């Protein structure tokens, strides 16, 4: 593993570390935005478990 880190170097390691942290931030930001949208919708929206889809055969 030390050989691998020497090959990448400190700059490469920091680049991938920052890149990973940015992706985590993006994921949490999207999740928080979706939760805020659910809160704004209030009780008017149904939970996903109560949604039923019916398929009809048209042959």
C-alpha positions in Angstrom: 0.0 0.0 0.0 2.9 2.4 0.7 4.2 1.7 -2.7 0.8 2.6 -4.2 0.7 5.9 -2.2 4.2 6.8 -3.3 3.1 6.2 -6.9 0.1 8.4 -6.7 1.8 11.1 -4.6 0.5 13.5 -2.1 -1.2 15.7 -4.7 -3.1 12.8 -6.2 -4.2 11.6 -2.8 -5.5 15.0 -1.9 -7.3 15.3 -5.2 -9.2 12.1 -4.7 -9.9 12.9 -1.1 -11.4 16.2 -2.0 -13.3 14.6 -4.9 -14.8 12.0 -2.6 -15.8 14.7 0.0 -17.4 16.8 -2.7 -19.5 13.8 -3.9 -20.6 13.1 -0.3 -21.6 16.8 0.0 -23.6 16.6 -3.2 -25.4 13.4 -2.1 -26.4 14.9 1.3 -27.4 18.2 -0.3 -29.8 16.4 -2.8 -31.2 14.3 0.1 -31.9 17.4 2.2 -33.5 19.2 -0.7 -35.8 16.2 -1.3 -36.8 16.1 2.4 -37.6 19.8 2.3 -39.9 19.2 -0.7 -41.7 16.4 1.2 -42.2 18.7 4.2 -43.6 21.5 1.9 -46.1 19.0 0.4 -47.5 18.3 3.8 -50.2 15.8 4.3 -51.6 16.1 0.8 -49.1 13.7 -0.6 -49.6 10.0 -0.1 -46.9 7.6 1.0 -45.3 5.6 -1.8 -46.6 2.4 -0.3 -50.3 3.4 -0.9 -49.8 4.1 -4.6 -51.1 1.3 -6.8 -50.6 0.9 -10.5 -52.9 -1.2 -12.6 -51.8 -2.7 -15.9 -54.3 -3.6 -18.6 -53.7 -5.9 -21.5 -54.6 -4.4 -24.9 -54.2 -7.1 -27.4 
